[in-house]
Amino acid sequence: MDGGLERAIAFRRFRAHDVRAILRAGAGTPNPRGPGETMIVLLPSVATRDLSAYAMGEQS
């Protein structure tokens, strides 16, 4: 029950029906955390196209 009350406080849910819903959800609920370190991912360069390349053409 303490875990449910901690989650209710973390999500700022103080009404009885909110706390009951959190307690019913059990241990499978998310636990919010503060932001972590920035994730830097190097992505490959790709060719670009003008938006007109995506225009719907005449159907044949």
MODELLER restraints for C-alpha pairs under 7 A, 6 or more apart:
rsr = mdl.restraints
at = mdl.atoms
rsr.add(forms.Gaussian(group=physical.xy_distance, feature=features.Distance(at['CA:1:A'], at['CA:23:A']), mean=6.86, stdev=0.5))
rsr.add(forms.Gaussian(group=physical.xy_distance, feature=features.Distance(at['CA:4:A'], at['CA:22:A']), mean=5.98, stdev=0.5))
rsr.add(forms.Gaussian(group=physical.xy_distance, feature=features.Distance(at['CA:4:A'], at['CA:23:A']), mean=5.13, stdev=0.5))
rsr.add(forms.Gaussian(group=physical.xy_distance, feature=features.Distance(at['CA:7:A'], at['CA:31:A']), mean=6.88, stdev=0.5))
rsr.add(forms.Gaussian(group=physical.xy_distance, feature=features.Distance(at['CA:8:A'], at['CA:14:A']), mean=6.63, stdev=0.5))
rsr.add(forms.Gaussian(group=physical.xy_distance, feature=features.Distance(at['CA:8:A'], at['CA:19:A']), mean=5.93, stdev=0.5))
rsr.add(forms.Gaussian(group=physical.xy_distance, feature=features.Distance(at['CA:8:A'], at['CA:22:A']), mean=6.79, stdev=0.5))
rsr.add(forms.Gaussian(group=physical.xy_distance, feature=features.Distance(at['CA:13:A'], at['CA:19:A']), mean=6.63, stdev=0.5))
